[in-house]
Amino acid sequence: MSDTYQSILGLRAIRDYEDQPLSRDDLDRILEAARWTGSSKNRQDWSFLVIEDQDGLDALAAHGDFTQPIRDSAATIVLVQEPGGNMFDMGRAAQNIMLTADSIGVASCPITLHRSDDARDHIGAPAGAVVKYAVALGYPADGAEPRQYGGRKPAGEVVKRGSY
Ligand SMILES: Cc1cc2nc3c(=O)[nH]c(=O)nc-3n(C[C@H](O)[C@H](O)[C@H](O)COP(=O)(O)O)c2cc1C
């Protein structure tokens, strides 16, 4: 079994981080993985806004309802879908960010910015941009564990063959 397969099956949202900044190399590797994500028609209609200062993290966190991981993170990457962009592409970029982070010992958690228009205005993105998701990042705290939400639905429930 490939390491990639194990990483995909083992990837969990981790919300408890060390109080330590990410190294420049680690952050750059994660951003490089985001940048190299495939997108529809290779349009790359995205920006990846990195926030590392505590005031900036706290201010961003105000735009969602379950955003404590942003406040606790060493860095959060805001996924900015530029006007004309495609949410499917943003999801791919988010997963690449998370898998790359995991591969270099960085924990992560996807975060919803429920008040996405406010988030867009707050960061200064243009009208038509969608600023709905972010990924919180940090070195995992000692003993950090995923929250258990009951695993996954069984394959028999979600996999259909031939017809719905
Ligand atoms: C699109 C999306 C949005 C999410 N938003 C939040 C969030 O706002 N706050 C949070 O703590 N976790 C958030 N999560 C994490 C999920 O709760 C978590 O991935 C899910 O419960 C499964 O847990 P696991 O990834 O550890 O297996 C989000 C996940 C996704 C995919």
The ligand as a MOL file (V3000), in Angstrom:
LIG
                    3D

  0  0  0     0  0            999 V3000
M  V30 BEGIN CTAB
M  V30 COUNTS 31 33 0 0 0
M  V30 BEGIN ATOM
M  V30 1 C -15.7660 22.0810 4.3290 0
M  V30 2 C -15.3700 21.8190 5.7750 0
M  V30 3 C -15.6040 22.7990 6.7250 0
M  V30 4 C -15.2340 22.5920 8.0600 0
M  V30 5 N -15.4360 23.5880 8.9760 0
M  V30 6 C -15.0080 23.3980 10.2450 0
M  V30 7 C -15.1230 24.4650 11.2060 0
M  V30 8 O -15.6170 25.5510 10.8990 0
M  V30 9 N -14.6450 24.2550 12.4520 0
M  V30 10 C -14.0920 23.0480 12.8280 0
M  V30 11 O -13.6680 22.9250 13.9740 0
M  V30 12 N -13.9810 22.0120 11.9360 0
M  V30 13 C -14.4230 22.1700 10.6740 0
M  V30 14 N -14.2810 21.1500 9.7470 0
M  V30 15 C -13.6930 19.8660 10.1640 0
M  V30 16 C -14.7350 18.7380 10.2060 0
M  V30 17 O -15.5390 18.9140 11.3400 0
M  V30 18 C -14.0210 17.3840 10.2180 0
M  V30 19 O -13.2240 17.2640 9.0700 0
M  V30 20 C -15.0310 16.2340 10.2450 0
M  V30 21 O -15.7420 16.2730 11.4490 0
M  V30 22 C -14.3690 14.8870 10.1170 0
M  V30 23 O -13.3530 14.7430 11.0690 0
M  V30 24 P -11.9190 14.2280 10.6080 0
M  V30 25 O -11.4970 15.1480 9.4830 0
M  V30 26 O -11.0330 14.3950 11.8240 0
M  V30 27 O -12.0570 12.8130 10.1900 0
M  V30 28 C -14.6540 21.3540 8.4200 0
M  V30 29 C -14.4340 20.3760 7.4450 0
M  V30 30 C -14.7790 20.6100 6.1420 0
M  V30 31 C -14.4920 19.5230 5.1100 0
M  V30 END ATOM
M  V30 BEGIN BOND
M  V30 1 1 1 2
M  V30 2 1 2 3
M  V30 3 2 2 30
M  V30 4 2 3 4
M  V30 5 1 4 5
M  V30 6 1 4 28
M  V30 7 2 5 6
M  V30 8 1 6 7
M  V30 9 1 6 13
M  V30 10 2 7 8
M  V30 11 1 7 9
M  V30 12 1 9 10
M  V30 13 2 10 11
M  V30 14 1 10 12
M  V30 15 2 12 13
M  V30 16 1 13 14
M  V30 17 1 14 15
M  V30 18 1 14 28
M  V30 19 1 15 16
M  V30 20 1 16 17
M  V30 21 1 16 18
M  V30 22 1 18 19
M  V30 23 1 18 20
M  V30 24 1 20 21
M  V30 25 1 20 22
M  V30 26 1 22 23
M  V30 27 1 23 24
M  V30 28 2 24 25
M  V30 29 1 24 26
M  V30 30 1 24 27
M  V30 31 2 28 29
M  V30 32 1 29 30
M  V30 33 1 30 31
M  V30 END BOND
M  V30 END CTAB
M  END
